């Protein structure tokens, strides 16, 4: 017959606690490494959207579709960012908006309708 002593139970509880602590500390590191793997290094100067969106497309390896009616100036972006965070920083406070095609991941860039109408 198998008998357990209080000492064996205490040791097994301690081992269990250590295992839980190790898992608890490992998970954030794992998730941070996954988060970091989606970061892209961008180096895009301020300039005409027609030029900077093409640079964005190359650096993010993302298909971009756009047809702009006016000359829009985008902001510069530099450093590691997620592609949509970078795009949002580029077009912040401009007349541009974007939409991501869910199946292909392609990004469509367009001007707000009210902005296009006011430029006519």
C-alpha positions in Angstrom: 0.0 0.0 0.0 1.2 3.5 -0.8 1.5 6.0 2.0 2.1 9.7 1.7 3.8 11.7 4.4 3.2 15.4 5.1 6.8 15.9 3.8 6.0 14.4 0.4 2.8 16.4 0.1 4.7 19.7 1.0 7.4 18.9 -1.6 4.9 18.2 -4.3 3.0 21.5 -3.5 6.3 23.4 -3.7 7.1 21.8 -7.1 3.6 22.7 -8.3 4.0 26.3 -7.2 7.4 26.6 -8.9 5.9 25.2 -12.1 3.0 27.7 -12.0 5.5 30.6 -11.4 7.7 29.5 -14.3 4.7 29.3 -16.6 3.4 32.6 -15.4 6.8 34.3 -16.2 7.2 32.5 -19.5 3.8 33.5 -21.1 4.4 37.3 -21.2 7.8 36.7 -22.8 6.2 34.4 -25.4 3.4 36.9 -26.2 5.8 39.8 -26.4 8.0 37.9 -28.8 5.0 37.2 -31.0 4.0 40.9 -30.8 7.5 42.0 -31.8 7.7 39.6 -34.8 4.9 41.6 -36.4 6.8 44.8 -36.2 8.2 46.3 -39.4 11.1 48.8 -39.7 9.8 51.8 -41.6 11.9 54.7 -43.0 9.5 56.8 -45.0 10.0 60.6 -45.5 7.2 63.2 -45.6 6.0 63.7 -49.1 3.4 63.2 -51.8 1.0 60.4 -51.0 1.5 58.9 -54.4 5.2 58.4 -53.7 5.1 57.6 -50.0 2.3 55.0 -50.3 4.4 53.1 -52.8 7.3 53.2 -50.3 5.0 52.0 -47.6 3.8 49.1 -49.8 7.4 48.0 -50.5 8.5 48.2 -46.8 5.4 46.5 -45.4 5.2 44.0 -48.3 1.5 44.9 -48.5 -0.6 45.5 -51.7 -1.9 49.0 -51.7 -4.6 50.2 -54.1 -5.2 54.0 -54.4 -6.5 56.6 -56.8 -6.1 60.1 -55.4 -7.8 63.1 -56.9 -5.6 65.7 -55.2 -2.0 66.0 -54.1 -2.0 64.9 -50.5 1.2 65.2 -48.3 1.7 62.4 -45.8 3.8 62.5 -42.6 7.2 60.8 -42.2 7.4 57.6 -40.2 10.6 56.0 -38.9 11.2 53.0 -36.6 9.5 49.7 -35.9 5.8 49.6 -36.0 2.9 47.4 -37.0 1.8 48.1 -40.6 -1.6 49.7 -39.8 -0.1 51.8 -36.9 2.5 53.1 -39.4 -0.2 53.8 -42.1 -2.4 55.6 -39.5 0.6 57.8 -38.5 1.3 58.6 -42.2 -2.2 59.7 -43.0 -3.1 61.3 -39.7 -4.8 64.7 -40.2 -4.9 64.3 -44.0 -8.0 63.7 -46.2 -7.0 60.1 -46.6 -8.8 57.1 -45.1 -8.1 53.4 -45.6 -9.9 50.0 -45.6 -8.3 46.6 -45.3 -9.6 43.8 -47.5 -10.2 40.9 -45.0 -9.4 38.0 -47.4 -6.3 39.3 -49.1 -4.9 41.8 -46.6 -4.7 44.5 -49.4 -5.2 48.0 -48.3 -7.4 50.5 -50.2 -6.6 54.2 -49.7 -9.1 56.8 -50.6 -9.9 60.5 -50.0 -12.8 61.4 -47.8 -15.8 62.3 -50.0 -16.3 65.7 -48.4 -12.6 66.6 -49.1 -12.9 65.6 -52.8 -16.1 67.6 -53.3 -14.5 70.7 -51.7 -11.6 70.4 -54.1 -13.8 70.4 -57.2 
